């Protein structure tokens, strides 16, 4: 079934009404989700009519419709890509076998761990962003924030469905725990570090959606290769929605840069103090935000060497990004990959078995993709005639996970001692002053067609609507 059935209490395309036990369990979880949304979702939005897209099919040619919907009444549901009866495992020790429709007993714990970890990131993003609506730079941006929020909520539903359907009582308990952890909570935080960081302003939000949602793209793509077919089908559809989140980040940062360049050319100065005085975010501060969000995000890929990554691949649980396009044997038992380590104060490469380096393989794929987008930001500078270049820092910079955790390295990749790091840290990472200045710009602008002075308008509106469309109707 590709069309979504909205006649049911929980919209779905998985024939939920044919499994009454599962349906009752999920309908029992639904009020807890709504309570979590009311408590931890976007602030003061209950009465807003928001121009949202809603999935009506998993057919890429016509999967969504747009219309004004009250946020509280958004129809979250369960959507899987169509199955393929002939699909086979195409990597690891089970290569060539039929994919699994049920969880093999020997992989139960690891699959549950993978699904819970992915699921935990989805409500975390909503919690991190819950205050941003109070400082939106435009109605257009506010709508994009809310679209991301409701889709992260639906991605939570995607993982909860798998837990309920395939993991029995353990799965139901894990689904409840997904609503009990909270981003940044001292006693019960989210599982991954980046999802406990604050997202206090819109520049941080744009960087988060550019970098951290891009991590989501690569993690979901790796899971979309899984031999556990329900997980693969679920994450393939999630990727359809994830693309918009990354667009919001890339275009948002681009518009911030565009406005800064306009101000620099108007005042004929690149002095950060003068740029700030003119109400724009100076380029050096944008670079520091970039450095922070990039380095926090690449930690999400895990340790450089990982026996778990090797086991997940060999077992068929999690593949590589675009596994099917790779031309090796998809077993990787005799292949090697280079990772970094610190020896005698130097960053040096060493070869390790590729199976153990699969986190690093995925991280390097992410880095390549991220750099391409940063180069598109540099084209905005080129067009404005500004001789500045944004760069992603070295992948050993500001790391907290793996062999590089705590190693002091400059953005260019030069190992440093503690004194050197402390002397330059404030030029490489956002300072309290930077964050306070950016926060000072965050005044709410919600009149149709108006934009805050620190960001340029988009080139086009949403779904062919004009930029000054009433994307949100306040009631």
Number of C-alpha atoms within 10 A of each C-alpha: 15 17 16 21 20 14 8 12 15 18 19 24 21 18 14 18 14 9 11 10 13 17 19 13 14 21 13 11 18 16 11 14 19 14 12 15 22 15 12 20 26 23 15 12 18 14 14 16 21 25 24 25 20 18 21 19 22 21 14 9 7 11 16 15 12 13 12 16 19 20 22 16 11 15 17 22 22 23 30 23 20 17 14 10 8 7 14 16 21 22 26 24 16 17 18 12 13 16 22 17 13 13 17 11 7 9 14 13 13 15 21 20 12 16 19 22 16 19 24 25 24 23 30 30 27 24 24 22 25 22 18 21 23 17 19 22 26 24 26 28 21 21 21 20 24 24 21 22 24 24 24 23 22 22 29 26 24 24 26 24 24 21 23 22 18 19 19 12 12 13 21 20 13 21 25 14 14 23 19 13 17 22 25 18 10 9 8 12 16 23 19 17 16 22 27 20 16 15 20 19 21 25 23 22 24 26 25 30 27 26 27 24 22 23 24 24 24 21 23 24 22 22 27 28 27 28 29 23 24 22 25 24 20 23 27 23 22 24 19 13 20 22 14 17 26 24 17 21 24 22 18 24 26 24 20 24 25 21 21 28 27 16 23 23 15 11 13 12 13 19 14 16 12 16 22 18 11 17 19 26 27 26 21 20 20 22 19 21 21 27 23 21 22 24 22 21 23 25 25 20 20 19 21 23 21 16 13 15 23 22 17 20 27 21 21 24 26 29 27 24 21 13 17 13 8 10 7 10 13 18 17 17 15 9 13 15 16 16 17 18 18 14 9 7 13 14 17 12 13 11 12 15 16 22 26 23 23 26 23 23 20 20 23 15 15 22 19 10 14 18 14 11 16 19 15 15 22 20 15 17 21 14 10 16 11 16 9 12 15 19 16 19 21 17 20 27 26 26 20 19 17 15 16 21 14 13 21 22 24 19 18 13 15 14 19 15 11 11 10 13 16 12 9 11 15 14 13 21 20 19 15 10 10 19 16 12 16 23 15 11 19 20 14 17 20 24 15 16 15 15 21 19 20 22 22 19 22 15 9 11 14 17 10 7 11 15 18 17 15 20 26 22 15 13 9
